[in-house]
């Protein structure tokens, strides 16, 4: 990139999914875009997650609608960008009567209208990856899709560069944002607008603004399990009872209170460590499984086996996998707020500070970015 000669309509700071989504939304509106990323390649939460674009279970209202829209964008761009859709849909396996009550209540909402409750007898044949023991019913959602994050994010960036002319500057730290000047460690960019997508970096840019939101960082454990030839192929992503008291689309229903009370008695350690189950499958048959949630201003870098065992314990109850073999373990982190799922701040005219504060970047970023770019373009 020629910093001395080029000017842009928009500079995006951060090349995770949130930053890439803003670059896409801007190019679709005819803007010339540059993306500045401090790392040599995507290395944060955007490649450390499930790649699971989750619609069902998102909080009712704006978040759910954003997830639907973002899912549609993923489905549209994936074949163009050479991104493989690993599987579609979601199977929530209920093992307690209280969980069945939550799913029945959810099914009666607007968000559950396209979903289906599948009785255990039928579910065993329809979802052969699920363990039949203790299974009561399955909520089937057709909305979700899953990509391989560590491949999809670089592929999306390449496609933005090749098909949409987005200019990427990697290995550069942004030092100041004062449109029309964006000062970086590699030189100066010029643009009348800038979107800063800092992820869980709460101190490099606009730390005073970020501090007003009470943000902390959430650490989570993730696992990749070796392919097991005895395990039937996944026909959908899998979740369980624990997710029904964590995902707000379920957890905010009155029926979730009874389930939480029972889970506190039976799986208190899981809840104390923020464990709920998501299991998705990759092309090679391996499973990506998680996760846990621990919050701190600076989370420690350690991943105790006891937390991984809680995740695997829930997996064994739900999926017909007798002896999981762990192939990889890693930690992810993301920004978290006590009172919001995302934040959009206006530190100055022409600048937006955008952070997903709920771990839903893959699921909601495309829709959020469209709203932000529209807002920037109508700013007077």
Secondary structure, 3 states (H helix, E strand, C coil): CCCCCCCECEEEECCCHHHHHHHHHHHCCCCCEEEEECCCCCCCHHHHCCCEECCCCCCCCHHHHHHHHHHHHHHHHHHHHCCCCCEEEEEEEECCHHHHHHHHHHHCCHHHCCCEEEEHHHHHHHCCCECCCCCCEEEEEEEEEECCHHHHHHHHHHHHHHHHCCEEEECCCEEEEECEEEEECCEEEEECCEEECCCCCCCCCCHHHHHCCCCEEEEEEEEEECCCCCCCCCCCEEEEHHHHHCCHHHHCCCCHHHHHHHHHHHCHHHHHCCCCCEEEECCCCCEEEECCCEEECCCCCCCCHHHHHHHHHHHHHHECCCCCCEEEEEEEEEEECCCCCEEEEEEECCEEEEEECCCCHHHHHHHHHHHHHHHHHHCC
